[in-house]
Amino acid sequence: MDVYACDVCGYYYDPECGDEENNIAPGTAFGKLPKTWTCPECNASKSEFYRLDPDDWEYEDDEEEGEEDYEEE
Ligand SMILES: [Zn+2]
C-alpha cells in the first residue's frame, strides 16, 4: 500500500501502521480514511497529503514494537 506524506509538517501516513491517535486500524489504505481525517501532527486535511513514490521512501529497518520513531513536541 502507498505511503502518503503531509505536505505541511512532513508526517508520514503508513497504512501498515494506521493512525492510533485517530483510531485508524493498521492496514487502512489512505484512500479509505474518513473524509474528516486530519494529520495527527498538524491537523492538515487529506488534500494536503501527497503520495510518496516507493523509490523515495526509505524506511528504517528497525522493528520496535509499540515505539514510534518520530519525535513528539
Ligand atoms: Zn501534518
N, CA, C, O and the ligand as a Tripos MOL2 file, in Angstrom:
@<TRIPOS>MOLECULE
protein
  293   291    74     0     0
PROTEIN
NO_CHARGES

@<TRIPOS>ATOM
      1 N           0.8450   -1.2030    0.0000 N.3       1 MET1
      2 CA          0.0000    0.0000    0.0000 C.3       1 MET1
      3 C           0.8740    1.2430    0.0000 C.2       1 MET1
      4 O           2.0280    1.2220    0.4280 O.2       1 MET1
      5 N           0.3030    2.2950   -0.4790 N.am      2 ASP2
      6 CA          1.0820    3.5160   -0.6240 C.3       2 ASP2
      7 C           1.1750    4.3080    0.6680 C.2       2 ASP2
      8 O           0.2220    4.4080    1.4400 O.2       2 ASP2
      9 N           2.3390    4.8580    0.8690 N.am      3 VAL3
     10 CA          2.5600    5.7490    1.9930 C.3       3 VAL3
     11 C           2.3110    7.1790    1.5200 C.2       3 VAL3
     12 O           2.7370    7.5640    0.4310 O.2       3 VAL3
     13 N           1.6300    7.9430    2.3290 N.am      4 TYR4
     14 CA          1.3730    9.3480    1.9980 C.3       4 TYR4
     15 C           2.0760   10.2410    2.9990 C.2       4 TYR4
     16 O           2.2390    9.8940    4.1690 O.2       4 TYR4
     17 N           2.4870   11.3940    2.5120 N.am      5 ALA5
     18 CA          3.1960   12.3250    3.3940 C.3       5 ALA5
     19 C           2.4340   13.6370    3.4780 C.2       5 ALA5
     20 O           1.8280   14.0880    2.5060 O.2       5 ALA5
     21 N           2.4760   14.2310    4.6450 N.am      6 CYS6
     22 CA          1.8470   15.5260    4.8550 C.3       6 CYS6
     23 C           2.7430   16.6150    4.2760 C.2       6 CYS6
     24 O           3.9270   16.6980    4.6010 O.2       6 CYS6
     25 N           2.1750   17.4330    3.4330 N.am      7 ASP7
     26 CA          2.9460   18.4820    2.7900 C.3       7 ASP7
     27 C           3.2350   19.6300    3.7580 C.2       7 ASP7
     28 O           4.0990   20.4680    3.5020 O.2       7 ASP7
     29 N           2.5160   19.6550    4.8480 N.am      8 VAL8
     30 CA          2.6480   20.7640    5.7930 C.3       8 VAL8
     31 C           3.7490   20.4830    6.8250 C.2       8 VAL8
     32 O           4.6180   21.3230    7.0640 O.2       8 VAL8
     33 N           3.7000   19.2970    7.4290 N.am      9 CYS9
     34 CA          4.6330   19.0360    8.5290 C.3       9 CYS9
     35 C           5.5760   17.8720    8.2610 C.2       9 CYS9
     36 O           6.5150   17.6480    9.0240 O.2       9 CYS9
     37 N           5.3340   17.1230    7.1750 N.am     10 GLY10
     38 CA          6.2490   16.0240    6.8670 C.3      10 GLY10
     39 C           5.8850   14.7070    7.5190 C.2      10 GLY10
     40 O           6.6410   13.7390    7.4400 O.2      10 GLY10
     41 N           4.7250   14.6650    8.1670 N.am     11 TYR11
     42 CA          4.2650   13.4080    8.7630 C.3      11 TYR11
     43 C           4.0010   12.3800    7.6680 C.2      11 TYR11
     44 O           3.4900   12.7160    6.5990 O.2      11 TYR11
     45 N           4.3510   11.1340    7.9400 N.am     12 TYR12
     46 CA          4.0520   10.0590    7.0080 C.3      12 TYR12
     47 C           2.8590    9.2750    7.4950 C.2      12 TYR12
     48 O           2.7970    8.8690    8.6550 O.2      12 TYR12
     49 N           1.9130    9.0650    6.6050 N.am     13 TYR13
     50 CA          0.8650    8.0950    6.9260 C.3      13 TYR13
     51 C           1.2550    6.7650    6.3080 C.2      13 TYR13
     52 O           1.3010    6.6220    5.0870 O.2      13 TYR13
     53 N           1.5320    5.8080    7.1570 N.am     14 ASP14
     54 CA          1.8950    4.4770    6.6900 C.3      14 ASP14
     55 C           0.7050    3.5600    6.9280 C.2      14 ASP14
     56 O           0.3630    3.2790    8.0770 O.2      14 ASP14
     57 N           0.0670    3.0900    5.8570 N.am     15 PRO15
     58 CA         -1.1450    2.2740    6.0110 C.3      15 PRO15
     59 C          -0.9150    1.0230    6.8360 C.2      15 PRO15
     60 O          -1.8430    0.5170    7.4670 O.2      15 PRO15
     61 N           0.2920    0.5260    6.8390 N.am     16 GLU16
     62 CA          0.5540   -0.6800    7.6210 C.3      16 GLU16
     63 C           0.5330   -0.4030    9.1190 C.2      16 GLU16
     64 O           0.3540   -1.3160    9.9240 O.2      16 GLU16
     65 N           0.7130    0.8370    9.4780 N.am     17 CYS17
     66 CA          0.7030    1.2020   10.8910 C.3      17 CYS17
     67 C          -0.6310    1.8090   11.3110 C.2      17 CYS17
     68 O          -0.9880    1.7870   12.4890 O.2      17 CYS17
     69 N          -1.3760    2.3570   10.3270 N.am     18 GLY18
     70 CA         -2.5980    3.0540   10.6910 C.3      18 GLY18
     71 C          -2.2840    4.3290   11.4530 C.2      18 GLY18
     72 O          -1.1810    4.8670   11.3580 O.2      18 GLY18
     73 N          -3.2400    4.7940   12.1920 N.am     19 ASP19
     74 CA         -3.0620    6.0310   12.9560 C.3      19 ASP19
     75 C          -3.7730    5.8750   14.2910 C.2      19 ASP19
     76 O          -4.9760    6.1030   14.4220 O.2      19 ASP19
     77 N          -2.9930    5.4860   15.2560 N.am     20 GLU20
     78 CA         -3.5480    5.1850   16.5690 C.3      20 GLU20
     79 C          -4.3230    6.3660   17.1630 C.2      20 GLU20
     80 O          -5.3900    6.1920   17.7520 O.2      20 GLU20
     81 N          -3.7730    7.5460   16.9990 N.am     21 GLU21
     82 CA         -4.3860    8.7170   17.6170 C.3      21 GLU21
     83 C          -5.8000    8.9730   17.1000 C.2      21 GLU21
     84 O          -6.6580    9.4860   17.8170 O.2      21 GLU21
     85 N          -6.0170    8.6080   15.8550 N.am     22 ASN22
     86 CA         -7.3340    8.8420   15.2660 C.3      22 ASN22
     87 C          -8.1460    7.5560   15.1230 C.2      22 ASN22
     88 O          -9.1200    7.4980   14.3730 O.2      22 ASN22
     89 N          -7.7270    6.5370   15.8540 N.am     23 ASN23
     90 CA         -8.4360    5.2600   15.8290 C.3      23 ASN23
     91 C          -8.5160    4.6430   14.4390 C.2      23 ASN23
     92 O          -9.5240    4.0370   14.0740 O.2      23 ASN23
     93 N          -7.4520    4.8020   13.6750 N.am     24 ILE24
     94 CA         -7.3840    4.1640   12.3690 C.3      24 ILE24
     95 C          -6.6120    2.8520   12.5210 C.2      24 ILE24
     96 O          -5.4560    2.8470   12.9460 O.2      24 ILE24
     97 N          -7.2520    1.7630   12.1770 N.am     25 ALA25
     98 CA         -6.6460    0.4540   12.3650 C.3      25 ALA25
     99 C          -5.5070    0.2410   11.3760 C.2      25 ALA25
    100 O          -5.5560    0.7230   10.2450 O.2      25 ALA25
    101 N          -4.4810   -0.4870   11.8130 N.am     26 PRO26
    102 CA         -3.4090   -0.8520   10.8820 C.3      26 PRO26
    103 C          -3.9780   -1.5760    9.6750 C.2      26 PRO26
    104 O          -4.8910   -2.3910    9.8140 O.2      26 PRO26
    105 N          -3.4440   -1.2850    8.4800 N.am     27 GLY27
    106 CA         -3.9400   -1.9040    7.2720 C.3      27 GLY27
    107 C          -4.9660   -1.0650    6.5450 C.2      27 GLY27
    108 O          -5.5160   -1.5060    5.5360 O.2      27 GLY27
    109 N          -5.2400    0.1430    7.0370 N.am     28 THR28
    110 CA         -6.2040    1.0260    6.3890 C.3      28 THR28
    111 C          -5.4960    1.8800    5.3280 C.2      28 THR28
    112 O          -4.6180    2.6830    5.6470 O.2      28 THR28
    113 N          -5.8900    1.6940    4.0760 N.am     29 ALA29
    114 CA         -5.2840    2.4710    2.9960 C.3      29 ALA29
    115 C          -5.6430    3.9470    3.1380 C.2      29 ALA29
    116 O          -6.6900    4.2920    3.6860 O.2      29 ALA29
    117 N          -4.7710    4.8060    2.6430 N.am     30 PHE30
    118 CA         -5.0230    6.2430    2.7480 C.3      30 PHE30
    119 C          -6.3730    6.6160    2.1470 C.2      30 PHE30
    120 O          -7.1020    7.4440    2.6930 O.2      30 PHE30
    121 N          -6.6910    5.9980    1.0230 N.am     31 GLY31
    122 CA         -7.9430    6.2940    0.3460 C.3      31 GLY31
    123 C          -9.1800    5.8900    1.1350 C.2      31 GLY31
    124 O         -10.2840    6.3560    0.8520 O.2      31 GLY31
    125 N          -8.9970    5.0330    2.1120 N.am     32 LYS32
    126 CA        -10.1170    4.5560    2.9280 C.3      32 LYS32
    127 C         -10.2890    5.3690    4.2030 C.2      32 LYS32
    128 O         -11.2210    5.1400    4.9750 O.2      32 LYS32
    129 N          -9.4080    6.2960    4.4130 N.am     33 LEU33
    130 CA         -9.5480    7.1260    5.6090 C.3      33 LEU33
    131 C         -10.7930    7.9900    5.4920 C.2      33 LEU33
    132 O         -11.1670    8.4010    4.3930 O.2      33 LEU33
    133 N         -11.4350    8.2670    6.6190 N.am     34 PRO34
    134 CA        -12.6240    9.1290    6.5580 C.3      34 PRO34
    135 C         -12.2750   10.5220    6.0430 C.2      34 PRO34
    136 O         -11.1580   11.0050    6.2270 O.2      34 PRO34
    137 N         -13.2510   11.1580    5.3930 N.am     35 LYS35
    138 CA        -13.0130   12.4950    4.8560 C.3      35 LYS35
    139 C         -12.6350   13.4810    5.9450 C.2      35 LYS35
    140 O         -11.9730   14.4910    5.7050 O.2      35 LYS35
    141 N         -13.0760   13.1560    7.1440 N.am     36 THR36
    142 CA        -12.8190   14.0540    8.2580 C.3      36 THR36
    143 C         -11.4450   13.8480    8.8720 C.2      36 THR36
    144 O         -11.0370   14.5770    9.7760 O.2      36 THR36
    145 N         -10.7400   12.8480    8.3690 N.am     37 TRP37
    146 CA         -9.4220   12.5680    8.9210 C.3      37 TRP37
    147 C          -8.4740   13.7370    8.6700 C.2      37 TRP37
    148 O          -8.4540   14.3210    7.5860 O.2      37 TRP37
    149 N          -7.7070   14.0570    9.6740 N.am     38 THR38
    150 CA         -6.6930   15.0940    9.5020 C.3      38 THR38
    151 C          -5.3610   14.5990   10.0260 C.2      38 THR38
    152 O          -5.2870   13.6300   10.7820 O.2      38 THR38
    153 N          -4.3330   15.2750    9.6140 N.am     39 CYS39
    154 CA         -2.9830   14.9260   10.0490 C.3      39 CYS39
    155 C          -2.9070   14.9580   11.5760 C.2      39 CYS39
    156 O          -3.2720   15.9570   12.1950 O.2      39 CYS39
    157 N          -2.4330   13.8620   12.1850 N.am     40 PRO40
    158 CA         -2.3430   13.8340   13.6550 C.3      40 PRO40
    159 C          -1.3040   14.8100   14.2000 C.2      40 PRO40
    160 O          -1.3100   15.1380   15.3870 O.2      40 PRO40
    161 N          -0.4240   15.2640   13.3350 N.am     41 GLU41
    162 CA          0.6220   16.1710   13.7960 C.3      41 GLU41
    163 C           0.2020   17.6350   13.6990 C.2      41 GLU41
    164 O           0.4640   18.4230   14.6080 O.2      41 GLU41
    165 N          -0.4470   17.9930   12.5990 N.am     42 CYS42
    166 CA         -0.6940   19.4220   12.3700 C.3      42 CYS42
    167 C          -2.1370   19.7090   11.9520 C.2      42 CYS42
    168 O          -2.4810   20.8550   11.6640 O.2      42 CYS42
    169 N          -2.9820   18.6760   11.9180 N.am     43 ASN43
    170 CA         -4.3900   18.8410   11.5730 C.3      43 ASN43
    171 C          -4.6420   19.2900   10.1380 C.2      43 ASN43
    172 O          -5.7170   19.8050    9.8310 O.2      43 ASN43
    173 N          -3.6770   19.1010    9.2690 N.am     44 ALA44
    174 CA         -3.9100   19.3900    7.8550 C.3      44 ALA44
    175 C          -4.9210   18.3890    7.2900 C.2      44 ALA44
    176 O          -4.9790   17.2440    7.7380 O.2      44 ALA44
    177 N          -5.7020   18.8120    6.3250 N.am     45 SER45
    178 CA         -6.6890   17.9110    5.7420 C.3      45 SER45
    179 C          -6.0180   16.9400    4.7720 C.2      45 SER45
    180 O          -4.8560   17.1090    4.4030 O.2      45 SER45
    181 N          -6.7750   15.9250    4.3710 N.am     46 LYS46
    182 CA         -6.2330   14.9030    3.4770 C.3      46 LYS46
    183 C          -5.7000   15.4880    2.1790 C.2      46 LYS46
    184 O          -4.7700   14.9490    1.5800 O.2      46 LYS46
    185 N          -6.2970   16.5940    1.7490 N.am     47 SER47
    186 CA         -5.8740   17.1830    0.4750 C.3      47 SER47
    187 C          -4.4550   17.7490    0.5400 C.2      47 SER47
    188 O          -3.8450   18.0440   -0.4880 O.2      47 SER47
    189 N          -3.9440   17.8950    1.7530 N.am     48 GLU48
    190 CA         -2.5740   18.3970    1.8870 C.3      48 GLU48
    191 C          -1.5390   17.2700    1.7460 C.2      48 GLU48
    192 O          -0.3320   17.5090    1.7250 O.2      48 GLU48
    193 N          -2.0450   16.0570    1.6510 N.am     49 PHE49
    194 CA         -1.1340   14.9230    1.5680 C.3      49 PHE49
    195 C          -0.8240   14.5680    0.1220 C.2      49 PHE49
    196 O          -1.6490   14.7520   -0.7720 O.2      49 PHE49
    197 N           0.3690   14.0610   -0.0840 N.am     50 TYR50
    198 CA          0.7380   13.5700   -1.4090 C.3      50 TYR50
    199 C           1.3140   12.1700   -1.2730 C.2      50 TYR50
    200 O           1.8470   11.7870   -0.2320 O.2      50 TYR50
    201 N           1.1900   11.4310   -2.3490 N.am     51 ARG51
    202 CA          1.6590   10.0520   -2.3210 C.3      51 ARG51
    203 C           3.1790   10.0030   -2.4620 C.2      51 ARG51
    204 O           3.7540   10.6780   -3.3160 O.2      51 ARG51
    205 N           3.8060    9.2180   -1.6370 N.am     52 LEU52
    206 CA          5.2420    9.0520   -1.7510 C.3      52 LEU52
    207 C           5.5400    7.9800   -2.7810 C.2      52 LEU52
    208 O           4.9250    6.9140   -2.7990 O.2      52 LEU52
    209 N           6.4940    8.2910   -3.6340 N.am     53 ASP53
    210 CA          6.9870    7.2750   -4.5490 C.3      53 ASP53
    211 C           7.7710    6.2540   -3.7290 C.2      53 ASP53
    212 O           8.6770    6.6190   -2.9800 O.2      53 ASP53
    213 N           7.4210    4.9650   -3.8720 N.am     54 PRO54
    214 CA          8.1190    3.9490   -3.0660 C.3      54 PRO54
    215 C           9.6280    3.9960   -3.2080 C.2      54 PRO54
    216 O          10.3570    3.6260   -2.2880 O.2      54 PRO54
    217 N          10.0940    4.4510   -4.3570 N.am     55 ASP55
    218 CA         11.5390    4.5440   -4.5450 C.3      55 ASP55
    219 C          12.1550    5.6300   -3.6700 C.2      55 ASP55
    220 O          13.3360    5.5790   -3.3290 O.2      55 ASP55
    221 N          11.3360    6.6070   -3.3180 N.am     56 ASP56
    222 CA         11.8430    7.6880   -2.4750 C.3      56 ASP56
    223 C          11.6300    7.4080   -1.0020 C.2      56 ASP56
    224 O          12.1060    8.1340   -0.1290 O.2      56 ASP56
    225 N          10.9200    6.3620   -0.7600 N.am     57 TRP57
    226 CA         10.5030    6.0610    0.5970 C.3      57 TRP57
    227 C          11.5270    5.1450    1.2280 C.2      57 TRP57
    228 O          11.5580    3.9450    0.9570 O.2      57 TRP57
    229 N          12.3480    5.7080    2.0550 N.am     58 GLU58
    230 CA         13.3570    4.9030    2.7050 C.3      58 GLU58
    231 C          12.9300    4.6370    4.1290 C.2      58 GLU58
    232 O          12.8960    5.5260    4.9800 O.2      58 GLU58
    233 N          12.6140    3.4130    4.3480 N.am     59 TYR59
    234 CA         12.1110    3.0310    5.6520 C.3      59 TYR59
    235 C          13.2490    2.4600    6.4690 C.2      59 TYR59
    236 O          13.9740    1.5720    6.0210 O.2      59 TYR59
    237 N          13.3920    2.9770    7.6600 N.am     60 GLU60
    238 CA         14.4390    2.4470    8.5120 C.3      60 GLU60
    239 C          14.0660    1.0580    8.9750 C.2      60 GLU60
    240 O          12.9180    0.7740    9.3160 O.2      60 GLU60
    241 N          15.0560    0.2140    8.9780 N.am     61 ASP61
    242 CA         14.7730   -1.1970    9.1280 C.3      61 ASP61
    243 C          14.8430   -1.6920   10.5630 C.2      61 ASP61
    244 O          15.3960   -2.7560   10.8400 O.2      61 ASP61
    245 N          14.2880   -0.9260   11.4500 N.am     62 ASP62
    246 CA         14.2450   -1.4750   12.8030 C.3      62 ASP62
    247 C          12.7960   -1.7350   13.2110 C.2      62 ASP62
    248 O          11.8870   -0.9700   12.8900 O.2      62 ASP62
    249 N          12.6260   -2.8030   13.9030 N.am     63 GLU63
    250 CA         11.2740   -3.2030   14.2470 C.3      63 GLU63
    251 C          11.0600   -3.1360   15.7480 C.2      63 GLU63
    252 O          11.1900   -4.1280   16.4660 O.2      63 GLU63
    253 N          10.7330   -1.9550   16.1920 N.am     64 GLU64
    254 CA         10.4520   -1.8080   17.6100 C.3      64 GLU64
    255 C           8.9460   -1.8500   17.8100 C.2      64 GLU64
    256 O           8.2030   -1.0840   17.1960 O.2      64 GLU64
    257 N           8.5230   -2.7220   18.6450 N.am     65 GLU65
    258 CA          7.0970   -2.8170   18.8550 C.3      65 GLU65
    259 C           6.5920   -1.7470   19.8030 C.2      65 GLU65
    260 O           7.1600   -1.5260   20.8720 O.2      65 GLU65
    261 N           5.5390   -1.1000   19.4050 N.am     66 GLY66
    262 CA          4.9170   -0.1210   20.2770 C.3      66 GLY66
    263 C           5.6920    1.1810   20.3930 C.2      66 GLY66
    264 O           5.3090    2.0610   21.1630 O.2      66 GLY66
    265 N           6.7590    1.3120   19.6480 N.am     67 GLU67
    266 CA          7.5460    2.5480   19.7180 C.3      67 GLU67
    267 C           7.4350    3.2730   18.3830 C.2      67 GLU67
    268 O           7.6290    2.6810   17.3220 O.2      67 GLU67
    269 N           7.1250    4.5380   18.4520 N.am     68 GLU68
    270 CA          7.0880    5.3230   17.2230 C.3      68 GLU68
    271 C           8.4290    6.0160   17.0470 C.2      68 GLU68
    272 O           9.1000    6.3800   18.0130 O.2      68 GLU68
    273 N           8.7850    6.1820   15.8230 N.am     69 ASP69
    274 CA         10.1120    6.7150   15.5330 C.3      69 ASP69
    275 C          10.1770    8.2400   15.5290 C.2      69 ASP69
    276 O          11.2340    8.8250   15.7650 O.2      69 ASP69
    277 N           9.0600    8.8650   15.2650 N.am     70 TYR70
    278 CA          9.1020   10.3230   15.1730 C.3      70 TYR70
    279 C           9.0820   10.9590   16.5530 C.2      70 TYR70
    280 O           8.6380   10.3570   17.5310 O.2      70 TYR70
    281 N           9.5550   12.1460   16.6070 N.am     71 GLU71
    282 CA          9.6440   12.8320   17.8870 C.3      71 GLU71
    283 C           8.3660   13.6000   18.1730 C.2      71 GLU71
    284 O           7.7470   14.1750   17.2780 O.2      71 GLU71
    285 N           7.9950   13.5950   19.4180 N.am     72 GLU72
    286 CA          6.8230   14.3780   19.7980 C.3      72 GLU72
    287 C           7.2590   15.7440   20.2610 C.2      72 GLU72
    288 O           8.3870   15.9450   20.7130 O.2      72 GLU72
    289 N           6.3510   16.6630   20.1390 N.am     73 GLU73
    290 CA          6.7080   18.0280   20.5290 C.3      73 GLU73
    291 C           6.5250   18.2330   22.0180 C.2      73 GLU73
    292 O           6.7780   19.3240   22.5280 O.2      73 GLU73
    293 ZN          0.8220   17.3790    9.0150 Zn       74 ZN74
@<TRIPOS>BOND
     1     1     2 1
     2     2     3 1
     3     3     4 2
     4     3     5 am
     5     5     6 1
     6     6     7 1
     7     7     8 2
     8     7     9 am
     9     9    10 1
    10    10    11 1
    11    11    12 2
    12    11    13 am
    13    13    14 1
    14    14    15 1
    15    15    16 2
    16    15    17 am
    17    17    18 1
    18    18    19 1
    19    19    20 2
    20    19    21 am
    21    21    22 1
    22    22    23 1
    23    23    24 2
    24    23    25 am
    25    25    26 1
    26    26    27 1
    27    27    28 2
    28    27    29 am
    29    29    30 1
    30    30    31 1
    31    31    32 2
    32    31    33 am
    33    33    34 1
    34    34    35 1
    35    35    36 2
    36    35    37 am
    37    37    38 1
    38    38    39 1
    39    39    40 2
    40    39    41 am
    41    41    42 1
    42    42    43 1
    43    43    44 2
    44    43    45 am
    45    45    46 1
    46    46    47 1
    47    47    48 2
    48    47    49 am
    49    49    50 1
    50    50    51 1
    51    51    52 2
    52    51    53 am
    53    53    54 1
    54    54    55 1
    55    55    56 2
    56    55    57 am
    57    57    58 1
    58    58    59 1
    59    59    60 2
    60    59    61 am
    61    61    62 1
    62    62    63 1
    63    63    64 2
    64    63    65 am
    65    65    66 1
    66    66    67 1
    67    67    68 2
    68    67    69 am
    69    69    70 1
    70    70    71 1
    71    71    72 2
    72    71    73 am
    73    73    74 1
    74    74    75 1
    75    75    76 2
    76    75    77 am
    77    77    78 1
    78    78    79 1
    79    79    80 2
    80    79    81 am
    81    81    82 1
    82    82    83 1
    83    83    84 2
    84    83    85 am
    85    85    86 1
    86    86    87 1
    87    87    88 2
    88    87    89 am
    89    89    90 1
    90    90    91 1
    91    91    92 2
    92    91    93 am
    93    93    94 1
    94    94    95 1
    95    95    96 2
    96    95    97 am
    97    97    98 1
    98    98    99 1
    99    99   100 2
   100    99   101 am
   101   101   102 1
   102   102   103 1
   103   103   104 2
   104   103   105 am
   105   105   106 1
   106   106   107 1
   107   107   108 2
   108   107   109 am
   109   109   110 1
   110   110   111 1
   111   111   112 2
   112   111   113 am
   113   113   114 1
   114   114   115 1
   115   115   116 2
   116   115   117 am
   117   117   118 1
   118   118   119 1
   119   119   120 2
   120   119   121 am
   121   121   122 1
   122   122   123 1
   123   123   124 2
   124   123   125 am
   125   125   126 1
   126   126   127 1
   127   127   128 2
   128   127   129 am
   129   129   130 1
   130   130   131 1
   131   131   132 2
   132   131   133 am
   133   133   134 1
   134   134   135 1
   135   135   136 2
   136   135   137 am
   137   137   138 1
   138   138   139 1
   139   139   140 2
   140   139   141 am
   141   141   142 1
   142   142   143 1
   143   143   144 2
   144   143   145 am
   145   145   146 1
   146   146   147 1
   147   147   148 2
   148   147   149 am
   149   149   150 1
   150   150   151 1
   151   151   152 2
   152   151   153 am
   153   153   154 1
   154   154   155 1
   155   155   156 2
   156   155   157 am
   157   157   158 1
   158   158   159 1
   159   159   160 2
   160   159   161 am
   161   161   162 1
   162   162   163 1
   163   163   164 2
   164   163   165 am
   165   165   166 1
   166   166   167 1
   167   167   168 2
   168   167   169 am
   169   169   170 1
   170   170   171 1
   171   171   172 2
   172   171   173 am
   173   173   174 1
   174   174   175 1
   175   175   176 2
   176   175   177 am
   177   177   178 1
   178   178   179 1
   179   179   180 2
   180   179   181 am
   181   181   182 1
   182   182   183 1
   183   183   184 2
   184   183   185 am
   185   185   186 1
   186   186   187 1
   187   187   188 2
   188   187   189 am
   189   189   190 1
   190   190   191 1
   191   191   192 2
   192   191   193 am
   193   193   194 1
   194   194   195 1
   195   195   196 2
   196   195   197 am
   197   197   198 1
   198   198   199 1
   199   199   200 2
   200   199   201 am
   201   201   202 1
   202   202   203 1
   203   203   204 2
   204   203   205 am
   205   205   206 1
   206   206   207 1
   207   207   208 2
   208   207   209 am
   209   209   210 1
   210   210   211 1
   211   211   212 2
   212   211   213 am
   213   213   214 1
   214   214   215 1
   215   215   216 2
   216   215   217 am
   217   217   218 1
   218   218   219 1
   219   219   220 2
   220   219   221 am
   221   221   222 1
   222   222   223 1
   223   223   224 2
   224   223   225 am
   225   225   226 1
   226   226   227 1
   227   227   228 2
   228   227   229 am
   229   229   230 1
   230   230   231 1
   231   231   232 2
   232   231   233 am
   233   233   234 1
   234   234   235 1
   235   235   236 2
   236   235   237 am
   237   237   238 1
   238   238   239 1
   239   239   240 2
   240   239   241 am
   241   241   242 1
   242   242   243 1
   243   243   244 2
   244   243   245 am
   245   245   246 1
   246   246   247 1
   247   247   248 2
   248   247   249 am
   249   249   250 1
   250   250   251 1
   251   251   252 2
   252   251   253 am
   253   253   254 1
   254   254   255 1
   255   255   256 2
   256   255   257 am
   257   257   258 1
   258   258   259 1
   259   259   260 2
   260   259   261 am
   261   261   262 1
   262   262   263 1
   263   263   264 2
   264   263   265 am
   265   265   266 1
   266   266   267 1
   267   267   268 2
   268   267   269 am
   269   269   270 1
   270   270   271 1
   271   271   272 2
   272   271   273 am
   273   273   274 1
   274   274   275 1
   275   275   276 2
   276   275   277 am
   277   277   278 1
   278   278   279 1
   279   279   280 2
   280   279   281 am
   281   281   282 1
   282   282   283 1
   283   283   284 2
   284   283   285 am
   285   285   286 1
   286   286   287 1
   287   287   288 2
   288   287   289 am
   289   289   290 1
   290   290   291 1
   291   291   292 2
@<TRIPOS>SUBSTRUCTURE
     1 MET1         2 RESIDUE 1 A MET
     2 ASP2         6 RESIDUE 1 A ASP
     3 VAL3        10 RESIDUE 1 A VAL
     4 TYR4        14 RESIDUE 1 A TYR
     5 ALA5        18 RESIDUE 1 A ALA
     6 CYS6        22 RESIDUE 1 A CYS
     7 ASP7        26 RESIDUE 1 A ASP
     8 VAL8        30 RESIDUE 1 A VAL
     9 CYS9        34 RESIDUE 1 A CYS
    10 GLY10       38 RESIDUE 1 A GLY
    11 TYR11       42 RESIDUE 1 A TYR
    12 TYR12       46 RESIDUE 1 A TYR
    13 TYR13       50 RESIDUE 1 A TYR
    14 ASP14       54 RESIDUE 1 A ASP
    15 PRO15       58 RESIDUE 1 A PRO
    16 GLU16       62 RESIDUE 1 A GLU
    17 CYS17       66 RESIDUE 1 A CYS
    18 GLY18       70 RESIDUE 1 A GLY
    19 ASP19       74 RESIDUE 1 A ASP
    20 GLU20       78 RESIDUE 1 A GLU
    21 GLU21       82 RESIDUE 1 A GLU
    22 ASN22       86 RESIDUE 1 A ASN
    23 ASN23       90 RESIDUE 1 A ASN
    24 ILE24       94 RESIDUE 1 A ILE
    25 ALA25       98 RESIDUE 1 A ALA
    26 PRO26      102 RESIDUE 1 A PRO
    27 GLY27      106 RESIDUE 1 A GLY
    28 THR28      110 RESIDUE 1 A THR
    29 ALA29      114 RESIDUE 1 A ALA
    30 PHE30      118 RESIDUE 1 A PHE
    31 GLY31      122 RESIDUE 1 A GLY
    32 LYS32      126 RESIDUE 1 A LYS
    33 LEU33      130 RESIDUE 1 A LEU
    34 PRO34      134 RESIDUE 1 A PRO
    35 LYS35      138 RESIDUE 1 A LYS
    36 THR36      142 RESIDUE 1 A THR
    37 TRP37      146 RESIDUE 1 A TRP
    38 THR38      150 RESIDUE 1 A THR
    39 CYS39      154 RESIDUE 1 A CYS
    40 PRO40      158 RESIDUE 1 A PRO
    41 GLU41      162 RESIDUE 1 A GLU
    42 CYS42      166 RESIDUE 1 A CYS
    43 ASN43      170 RESIDUE 1 A ASN
    44 ALA44      174 RESIDUE 1 A ALA
    45 SER45      178 RESIDUE 1 A SER
    46 LYS46      182 RESIDUE 1 A LYS
    47 SER47      186 RESIDUE 1 A SER
    48 GLU48      190 RESIDUE 1 A GLU
    49 PHE49      194 RESIDUE 1 A PHE
    50 TYR50      198 RESIDUE 1 A TYR
    51 ARG51      202 RESIDUE 1 A ARG
    52 LEU52      206 RESIDUE 1 A LEU
    53 ASP53      210 RESIDUE 1 A ASP
    54 PRO54      214 RESIDUE 1 A PRO
    55 ASP55      218 RESIDUE 1 A ASP
    56 ASP56      222 RESIDUE 1 A ASP
    57 TRP57      226 RESIDUE 1 A TRP
    58 GLU58      230 RESIDUE 1 A GLU
    59 TYR59      234 RESIDUE 1 A TYR
    60 GLU60      238 RESIDUE 1 A GLU
    61 ASP61      242 RESIDUE 1 A ASP
    62 ASP62      246 RESIDUE 1 A ASP
    63 GLU63      250 RESIDUE 1 A GLU
    64 GLU64      254 RESIDUE 1 A GLU
    65 GLU65      258 RESIDUE 1 A GLU
    66 GLY66      262 RESIDUE 1 A GLY
    67 GLU67      266 RESIDUE 1 A GLU
    68 GLU68      270 RESIDUE 1 A GLU
    69 ASP69      274 RESIDUE 1 A ASP
    70 TYR70      278 RESIDUE 1 A TYR
    71 GLU71      282 RESIDUE 1 A GLU
    72 GLU72      286 RESIDUE 1 A GLU
    73 GLU73      290 RESIDUE 1 A GLU
    74 ZN74       293 GROUP 0 **** ****
